[in-house]
Amino acid sequence: MLKKVLDRRRAEEIVRAENRLPPGQSLTNKFPVLHYGPTPRVDLDTWTLKVFGLVEEEITWTWEEFNKLPKTKLTMDLHCVTRWSQFDMDWEGVSLGQLVREGIIKPKSEARHIIQHCELGYTTNTSMELVLQDNFLLATHYDGRPLTPDHGYPLRGLIGTFADRSEPKSAYLWKGGKWLRGLEFRADDQLGFWEKAGYHNEADPWQEQRFSGGSWVNRF
């Protein structure tokens, strides 16, 4: 046990020296599970992902259709508002930015924000600028395996940080919704579940934008 603690601390010193550990965060070698409410059961035979709102054409993909979209693999660091960070995590999924660049999704000119709609009514809001970056993924796999139910199977939004940190912008982990079922393009912003509960609307871990006010302790 002591050796594991010392190894973790040494690794934490390394990523801190590389300017990869945001202020107030600690390195973990685990992948903690944190969410509000139960883990939903998903039937892939009836599962769909809907793209709607301010788009030229609404789209509804079945699971089979979604898996025919171009795939992307990324290695990223993740940062949770509950103060853990995990490094060099390997992910696979579909790049929302690539879908827009290739014209598969065509936002209207007035679209500025995207609401991620998830199972059980959960939502989180993001600027379109943020989620069209290369470090935002509609993720299906982690470490070469499908997501587990607790981590958002079969699909979740995911935003991380690249090791060099030059660009693009990043956000705390809750800004990628687990059990994703819809992407709503909007002109105006609309606070999501945790944002309504007092979490910061921008959620930049490098600025410690955790909460708009109050404490997070009683919100989990």
C-alpha positions as CSV (number, residue, x, y, z in Angstrom):
1,M,0.0,0.0,0.0
2,L,2.7,2.5,1.0
3,K,4.6,1.8,-2.3
4,K,1.4,2.6,-4.3
5,V,1.0,5.8,-2.4
6,L,4.6,6.8,-3.0
7,D,4.4,5.9,-6.7
8,R,1.2,8.0,-7.0
9,R,2.9,10.9,-5.3
10,R,6.0,10.6,-7.6
11,A,3.7,10.5,-10.6
12,E,1.8,13.5,-9.3
13,E,5.0,15.5,-8.9
14,I,5.9,14.7,-12.5
15,V,2.6,15.9,-14.0
16,R,2.7,19.0,-11.8
17,A,6.2,19.8,-13.1
18,E,4.9,19.3,-16.7
19,N,2.1,21.8,-15.9
20,R,-0.5,19.2,-16.5
21,L,-2.2,19.2,-13.1
22,P,-4.7,22.0,-12.6
23,P,-4.7,23.9,-9.2
24,G,-6.6,22.1,-6.5
25,Q,-6.5,18.7,-8.2
26,S,-4.8,15.4,-7.1
27,L,-3.7,12.6,-9.4
28,T,-5.5,9.3,-9.1
29,N,-4.6,6.0,-10.8
30,K,-8.3,4.9,-10.6
31,F,-11.3,6.0,-12.5
32,P,-13.8,7.1,-9.9
33,V,-17.5,6.8,-10.5
34,L,-19.6,9.9,-9.6
35,H,-23.1,10.7,-10.8
36,Y,-26.5,11.6,-9.4
37,G,-29.2,9.0,-9.4
38,P,-29.3,5.4,-10.7
39,T,-27.4,3.9,-13.5
40,P,-29.9,3.5,-16.4
41,R,-30.4,0.2,-18.3
42,V,-29.9,0.6,-22.0
43,D,-31.3,-1.5,-24.9
44,L,-29.2,-1.0,-28.0
45,D,-32.0,-2.4,-30.2
46,T,-34.1,0.7,-29.3
47,W,-31.3,3.2,-28.6
48,T,-31.1,6.4,-30.7
49,L,-29.1,9.6,-30.7
50,K,-31.0,12.6,-31.9
51,V,-29.5,15.8,-33.3
52,F,-32.0,18.6,-33.3
53,G,-32.7,22.3,-32.8
54,L,-30.9,24.9,-34.9
55,V,-29.6,22.5,-37.6
56,E,-30.4,22.4,-41.3
57,E,-31.7,18.8,-41.0
58,E,-32.5,16.9,-37.8
59,I,-30.9,13.5,-37.6
60,T,-31.7,10.4,-35.5
61,W,-29.1,7.6,-35.5
62,T,-29.7,4.1,-34.4
63,W,-26.8,2.4,-32.6
64,E,-25.9,0.6,-35.8
65,E,-25.9,3.8,-37.8
66,F,-24.0,5.7,-35.2
67,N,-21.2,3.1,-35.3
68,K,-20.8,3.7,-39.1
69,L,-19.7,7.3,-38.5
70,P,-15.9,8.1,-38.7
71,K,-14.0,7.1,-35.6
72,T,-11.4,9.0,-33.6
73,K,-8.9,7.9,-31.0
74,L,-7.6,10.4,-28.4
75,T,-5.2,10.3,-25.5
76,M,-6.3,12.9,-22.9
77,D,-6.1,13.9,-19.3
78,L,-9.4,14.2,-17.4
79,H,-10.2,16.5,-14.5
80,C,-13.3,16.1,-12.2
81,V,-14.7,18.9,-10.1
82,T,-14.4,16.6,-7.1
83,R,-10.7,17.3,-7.3
84,W,-9.3,14.1,-9.0
85,S,-7.4,14.0,-12.2
86,Q,-6.4,11.0,-14.4
87,F,-3.7,11.2,-17.0
88,D,-2.9,9.7,-20.4
89,M,-6.3,8.0,-20.8
90,D,-7.0,6.4,-24.2
91,W,-10.5,7.0,-25.7
92,E,-12.3,6.2,-28.9
93,G,-15.5,7.5,-30.3
94,V,-16.8,10.1,-32.8
95,S,-15.6,13.7,-33.0
96,L,-18.5,16.1,-33.1
97,G,-16.2,18.7,-34.6
98,Q,-15.4,16.3,-37.5
99,L,-19.1,15.7,-38.1
100,V,-19.7,19.4,-38.5
101,R,-16.6,20.0,-40.6
102,E,-17.6,17.2,-42.9
103,G,-21.1,18.5,-43.2
104,I,-22.7,15.4,-41.6
105,I,-24.2,17.8,-39.1
106,K,-25.0,21.3,-40.4
107,P,-25.7,23.9,-37.7
108,K,-27.6,27.0,-38.6
109,S,-25.7,30.2,-38.5
110,E,-27.4,31.4,-35.3
111,A,-26.4,28.3,-33.3
112,R,-24.1,29.1,-30.5
113,H,-24.7,26.5,-27.8
114,I,-25.3,22.8,-27.5
115,I,-27.3,21.0,-24.8
116,Q,-26.4,17.4,-24.2
117,H,-29.6,15.5,-23.4
118,C,-29.0,12.2,-21.5
119,E,-31.0,9.4,-19.9
120,L,-33.2,10.1,-16.9
121,G,-33.6,13.8,-18.0
122,Y,-30.0,14.9,-17.2
123,T,-28.6,17.7,-19.3
124,T,-25.5,19.8,-19.4
125,N,-24.8,22.9,-21.5
126,T,-21.8,23.8,-23.5
127,S,-20.8,26.5,-25.9
128,M,-20.6,25.2,-29.5
129,E,-17.0,26.6,-29.6
130,L,-16.0,24.2,-26.8
131,V,-17.5,21.0,-28.1
132,L,-16.4,21.4,-31.7
133,Q,-12.8,21.4,-30.6
134,D,-10.6,18.3,-31.1
135,N,-10.6,17.4,-27.4
136,F,-14.4,16.8,-27.2
137,L,-15.5,13.3,-28.1
138,L,-18.7,11.4,-28.3
139,A,-17.0,8.5,-26.6
140,T,-17.9,4.8,-26.9
141,H,-14.6,3.1,-25.7
142,Y,-12.1,3.6,-22.9
143,D,-8.8,1.7,-22.8
144,G,-9.8,-0.4,-25.8
145,R,-13.0,-1.6,-24.3
146,P,-16.6,-0.4,-24.4
147,L,-17.7,2.0,-21.7
148,T,-19.0,0.4,-18.5
149,P,-22.6,1.2,-17.5
150,D,-21.3,3.4,-14.6
151,H,-19.1,5.4,-17.0
152,G,-21.9,6.1,-19.5
153,Y,-22.4,3.1,-21.7
154,P,-23.0,3.1,-24.5
155,L,-22.2,6.8,-25.3
156,R,-21.1,9.8,-23.4
157,G,-19.8,13.2,-24.1
158,L,-16.2,13.6,-23.0
159,I,-13.9,16.7,-22.8
160,G,-10.3,16.4,-21.8
161,T,-6.9,18.1,-21.9
162,F,-4.1,17.3,-24.2
163,A,-0.7,16.9,-22.6
164,D,0.8,20.0,-24.2
165,R,-2.0,22.2,-23.0
166,S,-1.4,24.8,-25.7
167,E,-4.9,24.6,-27.1
168,P,-7.8,23.9,-27.0
169,K,-9.8,24.9,-24.0
170,S,-10.8,22.2,-21.5
171,A,-13.6,21.8,-18.9
172,Y,-14.4,19.7,-15.8
173,L,-15.7,16.2,-16.5
174,W,-19.3,16.9,-15.9
175,K,-19.5,19.0,-19.1
176,G,-19.6,15.7,-20.9
177,G,-22.9,13.9,-20.2
178,K,-23.1,10.2,-19.5
179,W,-25.7,8.0,-21.3
180,L,-26.0,10.6,-24.1
181,R,-29.2,10.5,-26.2
182,G,-29.5,14.0,-27.8
183,L,-27.6,17.0,-29.0
184,E,-29.7,20.2,-29.1
185,F,-28.2,23.2,-31.0
186,R,-29.5,26.5,-29.7
187,A,-28.9,30.3,-30.1
188,D,-29.3,30.9,-26.4
189,D,-27.6,29.2,-23.4
190,Q,-29.7,27.0,-21.1
191,L,-28.3,25.8,-17.8
192,G,-28.1,22.1,-17.3
193,F,-28.6,19.9,-14.2
194,W,-25.5,20.8,-12.2
195,E,-25.3,24.3,-13.5
196,K,-28.7,25.0,-12.1
197,A,-27.5,23.5,-8.8
198,G,-24.7,26.2,-8.6
199,Y,-21.9,24.7,-10.6
200,H,-19.9,27.2,-12.7
201,N,-21.2,27.6,-16.2
202,E,-17.8,27.7,-17.9
203,A,-16.1,25.0,-15.7
204,D,-12.5,25.6,-16.7
205,P,-10.3,23.5,-14.4
206,W,-7.3,25.7,-15.0
207,Q,-9.2,28.7,-13.6
208,E,-10.8,26.5,-10.8
209,Q,-14.2,27.5,-12.0
210,R,-15.9,24.9,-9.9
211,F,-19.0,26.6,-8.5
212,S,-20.9,29.9,-8.9
213,G,-21.4,30.0,-5.1
214,G,-21.8,27.8,-2.1
215,S,-20.3,24.4,-1.4
216,W,-20.4,21.2,-3.5
217,V,-20.4,18.9,-0.5
218,N,-24.2,18.5,-0.3
219,R,-24.8,18.3,-4.1
220,F,-23.6,14.7,-4.7
